[in-house]
Amino acid sequence: MQVPPLTDACWLRLAASRHVRLSITHLPTLMMLDRVRSSNDEVAVKAAELFAYFVRWSDSLAPELAQIREL
């Protein structure tokens, strides 16, 4: 599945809010999301880190990417 571009607002929403819930089946992805959200980095930095992670693992994360596209 294709990853939305970094300029898509879904990455900022995902990085900025703990209230955005995804049904995650891949435990390392859940841990990554929790780590990034709890960091003190700026939201844009968090979004870029999440984007890079999903680009790298896009073949394994189709269910999660489908949900992210809906954010």
C-alpha positions as CSV (number, residue, x, y, z in Angstrom):
1,M,0.0,0.0,0.0
2,Q,1.2,3.5,-0.8
3,V,2.3,5.7,2.1
4,P,0.7,9.2,2.1
5,P,3.3,11.9,1.5
6,L,5.0,13.6,4.4
7,T,3.1,16.8,3.5
8,D,-0.2,15.1,4.3
9,A,-1.8,16.3,7.5
10,C,-2.5,12.8,8.7
11,W,1.2,12.5,9.9
12,L,0.8,15.6,12.1
13,R,-2.5,14.4,13.5
14,L,-1.0,11.0,14.2
15,A,2.1,12.4,15.9
16,A,0.4,15.2,17.9
17,S,-2.5,13.4,19.5
18,R,-2.7,10.5,21.8
19,H,-6.5,10.6,21.2
20,V,-6.0,9.3,17.6
21,R,-6.4,5.6,18.0
22,L,-5.3,3.0,15.5
23,S,-6.0,-0.7,15.5
24,I,-2.4,-1.9,15.4
25,T,-1.6,-5.5,14.9
26,H,2.2,-5.1,14.8
27,L,3.6,-4.7,18.3
28,P,6.8,-2.9,17.2
29,T,4.6,-0.3,15.5
30,L,2.6,0.2,18.7
31,M,5.8,0.7,20.7
32,M,7.2,3.1,18.0
33,L,4.1,5.2,18.1
34,D,4.0,5.4,21.9
35,R,7.7,6.4,22.0
36,V,7.4,9.1,19.3
37,R,4.2,10.6,20.8
38,S,5.8,10.8,24.3
39,S,9.0,12.4,23.1
40,N,9.7,16.1,23.6
41,D,10.4,16.7,20.0
42,E,8.4,19.1,17.9
43,V,5.4,17.7,16.2
44,A,6.9,18.1,12.7
45,V,9.9,16.0,13.8
46,K,7.7,13.3,15.3
47,A,5.6,13.2,12.1
48,A,8.8,12.8,10.0
49,E,10.0,10.0,12.2
50,L,6.6,8.2,11.9
51,F,6.6,8.8,8.1
52,A,10.1,7.3,7.7
53,Y,9.1,4.3,9.8
54,F,6.0,3.6,7.7
55,V,7.8,4.0,4.5
56,R,10.4,1.5,5.6
57,W,7.8,-1.1,6.7
58,S,4.9,-0.3,4.4
59,D,4.8,-3.8,3.0
60,S,4.0,-5.2,6.5
61,L,1.7,-2.4,7.7
62,A,-1.1,-2.3,5.1
63,P,-3.9,-2.4,7.8
64,E,-2.3,0.5,9.7
65,L,-1.7,2.5,6.5
66,A,-5.3,2.2,5.5
67,Q,-6.3,3.7,8.8
68,I,-3.8,6.5,8.6
69,R,-5.1,7.5,5.2
70,E,-8.5,8.1,6.9
71,L,-7.1,10.5,9.5
